Amino acid sequence: MFQMVCMTCGQTCSDVSLVACPHDGGVLDLRYDSEAFPLQPHLPGMWRYAARLPLTDPKHIVSLGEGDTPMVQSSQLGADIDLPQLYFKNEGLNPTGSYKDRIASVGITYLRQLGRSAWAATSSGNAGASLAAYGARAGVEGYLFTLESAPRAKIAQIMSYGPQVMSVKRLGYEPAAEIATWANIAALCDANDWLMLITARSNSPQAMEGAKTIAYEICQQLDGEAPDVVYVPVGGGGLISCIWKGFKEWHAAGRISRLPRMVAVQPLGCDPITQAWQAGRPVEPIEDCGGAVSGISLTSPPDGDLVLQDLRESDGWALSIADEDTYRAQSALASREGLFVEPAAAVVWAAARADRLSGRLSGNEQVVALLTGIGFKDSKAVQRMSAEEPLPLIEADDILDIGP
Ligand SMILES: [Zn+2]
């Protein structure tokens, strides 16, 4: 089993259902009894790592086949920049199309384990879809509070799973609205004994454990060793922080002999973590979000300072990518690798390329770039990639004239 240890003051909390340190509000980390742990291959997908997840009984598991996503070696893009050992971990092939399914699977399982009847959350996209799908699977109610400006295509996927979806006035561009929304969702959950699920370590430490299974899988897929460098798209910061935790746990369990360097990739124009990294100071919220890349454009990243700590610990770094380079990377991944991903995922290829061209990568490293979500998620970006090209209209007989 596990204990909750505050990452700020180091105190252990006896109540494992807490979501923040009762003494100082610090982020709680789940620590398990022993460093070595058995795999449970009879459980579905990522649940074979259940010994490192907050699960008391496998009967609670809510699974749609999350995890076990493909790791594919680059066929062309790596060769273009003389980086032959470039791999893509394709999280877009999870059940709802993003890595958030790992978190929702653990979160909704944990909800059932606690005996709660509903979840509530804020999200404008992938996390909402994941929670709604796993909530539907578990037969529990869901309440999603979204942004006034949330893209309707993303909301459509969420609504299809049947939760109650409401948009909150001024949420997304007024800090006061954000603070009030989060506080009121927490109060609503307390009053009704529901579970608030936010995909940040500082809000849902138990559910976030699901994300670290990506690190375990990467090591297993690379024949039992860690890669040299891992590129991760970063918005709130919880994903990269959990993946780093996963590598450390896999290492402590004696399964790998070394640890990778972690690289946080942010969208230029909305990159408070990169700015803090470069200035050598704590993360500060930024006023205006200039970046248009949905999913990783956050003005106030909830797990930002954890990311800075992880980058230091892993001897990693942070960098930011301009939106136009991100869209170019998205097209290249589709047309040169057959990988159809959303812009928030494509930043990792743009970043690896920039680092290779600047010489930060020598070309000899084994590099894993994490593709977090599938291309269908952002329909505007899909339009940008292809729909502006005119479609030739031909007669059936014209087909015979076509050739290389
Ligand atoms: Zn504390």
Residues whose N, C-alpha, C, O or C-beta is under 5 A from the ligand:
A	BS01	ZN	C6 T8 C9 G10 C21 H23 D24 G26
